[in-house]
Structure formats: structure tokens, C-alpha cells
């Protein structure tokens, strides 16, 4: 029984604070994962630069 089971049980039992906590945790994890991937991608591919300027 993991995080998915806990979230499912919270949703079934209408435990709103737990559902909100799971949603916030998932969103933060998603944002951090995308940030790490973006930063690593600049190391892997030298053609990619941070900043968004086109040369």
C-alpha cells in the first residue's frame, strides 16, 4: 500500500485535506523534476542554453 492507495482512499472518503496534500505534493514533484531535467539538458547538449535569447 503506497501513496496511490492512500490518495485513492482519501478521495473515496472525501478527506479533502489529504487530497489537497497529495495534489500539492504531486505538483511540486512535477515542477522539481522538470527543473532538474532542464538543467541537466543544458549539460548534455551544448547547443541548448538557459536564458531564452536567440542568436
C-alpha distances in whole Angstrom, upper triangle without the diagonal:
4,7,8,6,7,11,11,11,13,15,15,16,19,18,20,20,16,16,19,18,15,18,20,18,17,21,22,20,22,25,25,24,27,29,28,29,32,33,33,34,37,37,37,39,43,44,41,42,40,43,43,47,48,51
4,6,5,6,9,10,11,12,14,16,17,18,17,18,18,14,14,17,15,12,15,17,14,14,18,18,16,18,21,21,20,23,25,25,25,29,30,29,31,34,34,34,36,39,40,38,38,37,39,40,43,45,48
4,5,5,6,9,10,10,12,14,15,16,15,16,15,11,11,13,11,8,11,13,11,10,14,15,13,15,18,18,18,21,23,23,23,26,28,27,29,32,33,32,35,38,39,36,36,34,36,37,41,42,45
4,5,5,6,9,10,11,12,14,15,14,15,15,12,11,14,13,9,11,14,12,11,14,16,14,15,19,19,19,21,24,24,24,27,29,28,30,33,33,33,35,38,39,36,37,35,37,37,41,42,45
4,5,5,6,8,10,11,12,14,13,15,16,12,12,15,14,11,14,16,15,14,18,19,18,19,23,23,22,25,27,27,28,31,32,32,33,36,37,36,39,42,42,39,40,39,40,41,44,46,49
4,5,5,6,9,10,11,12,11,13,12,9,9,12,11,9,12,14,13,13,17,18,17,19,22,22,22,25,27,27,28,31,32,32,34,37,37,37,39,42,43,40,40,38,40,40,44,46,49
4,6,5,6,9,10,10,9,10,11,7,6,10,9,6,9,12,11,11,14,16,15,17,20,20,20,23,25,26,26,29,30,31,32,35,36,36,38,41,41,38,38,36,38,38,41,43,47
4,5,5,6,9,10,10,12,13,10,9,12,13,10,12,15,15,14,17,19,18,19,22,23,23,25,28,28,29,31,33,33,34,37,38,38,40,43,43,40,41,39,40,40,44,45,49
4,5,5,6,8,8,11,12,10,9,13,13,12,14,17,16,16,19,21,21,22,25,26,26,28,30,31,32,34,36,36,37,40,41,41,43,46,46,43,44,42,43,43,47,49,52
4,6,5,6,5,7,9,6,6,10,10,9,11,14,14,15,17,19,19,21,23,24,25,27,29,30,31,33,35,35,37,39,41,41,42,45,46,42,42,40,41,41,45,47,50
4,5,5,6,7,10,8,6,10,12,10,11,14,15,15,17,20,20,20,23,25,25,27,29,30,31,33,35,36,36,39,41,41,42,45,45,42,42,40,41,40,44,46,49
4,5,8,10,13,11,10,13,15,14,15,18,19,18,21,23,23,24,27,28,28,30,32,33,34,36,38,39,40,43,44,44,45,48,48,45,45,43,44,44,48,49,53
4,5,9,11,10,10,13,15,14,16,18,19,20,22,24,24,25,28,29,30,32,34,35,36,38,40,40,41,44,45,45,47,50,50,47,47,45,46,46,49,51,55
4,6,9,9,8,11,13,13,14,17,18,18,20,22,23,24,26,28,29,30,32,34,35,36,38,39,40,43,44,45,46,49,49,45,45,43,43,43,47,49,53
4,6,6,6,9,10,11,12,14,16,17,19,20,21,23,25,26,27,29,31,32,33,35,37,38,39,41,43,43,45,47,48,44,44,41,42,42,46,48,52
4,5,5,6,9,10,10,12,14,15,16,18,20,21,22,24,26,27,29,30,31,33,35,36,37,39,41,42,43,45,45,42,42,39,39,39,43,45,49
4,5,5,6,9,10,10,12,14,15,16,18,20,21,22,24,26,27,28,30,32,33,34,36,38,39,40,42,44,44,41,40,37,38,38,42,44,48
4,5,5,6,9,10,10,12,14,15,16,18,20,21,22,24,26,27,28,30,32,33,34,37,38,38,40,43,43,40,39,37,37,38,42,44,47
4,5,5,6,9,10,11,12,14,15,16,18,20,21,23,24,26,27,29,30,32,33,35,37,37,39,41,41,38,38,35,36,36,40,42,45
4,5,5,6,8,10,10,12,14,15,16,18,20,21,23,24,26,27,29,30,31,34,35,36,37,39,40,36,36,33,33,34,37,40,43
4,5,5,6,9,10,11,12,14,15,16,18,20,21,22,24,26,27,28,30,32,33,34,36,38,39,35,35,32,33,33,37,39,43
4,5,5,6,9,10,10,12,14,15,16,18,20,21,22,24,26,27,28,31,32,32,34,37,37,34,34,31,32,33,36,39,42
4,5,5,6,9,10,11,12,14,15,17,18,20,21,23,24,26,27,29,31,31,33,35,35,32,32,29,30,30,34,36,39
4,5,5,6,8,10,11,12,14,15,17,18,20,21,23,24,26,28,29,30,32,34,34,30,30,27,28,28,32,34,38
4,6,5,6,9,10,11,12,14,15,16,18,20,21,22,24,26,27,28,30,32,33,29,29,27,28,29,32,35,38
4,6,5,6,9,10,10,12,14,15,16,18,20,21,22,25,26,26,28,31,31,28,28,25,27,27,31,33,36
4,5,5,6,9,10,11,12,14,15,17,18,20,21,23,25,26,27,29,29,26,25,23,24,24,28,30,33
4,5,5,6,8,10,11,12,14,15,17,18,20,22,23,24,26,28,28,25,24,21,23,23,27,30,33
4,6,5,6,9,10,11,12,14,15,16,18,20,21,22,24,26,27,24,24,21,23,24,28,30,33
4,6,5,6,9,10,11,12,14,15,16,19,20,21,22,25,25,22,22,20,21,22,25,27,30
4,5,5,6,9,10,11,12,14,15,17,19,20,21,23,23,20,19,17,18,19,22,25,28
4,5,5,6,9,10,11,12,14,16,17,18,20,22,23,19,19,16,18,20,23,25,28
4,5,5,6,9,10,11,12,15,16,16,18,20,21,18,18,17,19,20,23,25,28
4,5,5,6,9,10,10,13,15,15,16,18,19,15,16,14,16,16,20,22,25
4,5,5,6,9,10,11,13,14,16,17,18,14,14,12,14,15,18,21,23
4,5,5,6,8,10,11,12,14,16,18,14,14,13,16,17,20,22,25
4,5,5,6,9,10,10,12,14,15,12,13,12,15,16,19,21,23
4,6,5,7,9,10,11,12,13,10,10,9,12,12,16,17,20
4,5,5,7,9,10,12,13,10,9,8,12,13,16,18,20
4,5,5,6,9,11,13,10,11,11,15,16,19,20,21
4,5,5,6,8,10,7,9,10,14,14,17,17,19
4,6,6,6,8,5,6,7,11,12,14,15,16
4,6,6,9,8,9,11,14,16,18,18,19
4,6,9,9,11,13,17,17,19,19,20
4,5,6,9,12,15,15,16,16,17
4,5,7,11,14,14,15,14,14
4,6,10,13,12,12,11,11
4,7,10,9,11,11,12
4,6,7,8,10,11
4,6,8,11,13
4,6,9,11
4,6,10
4,6
4
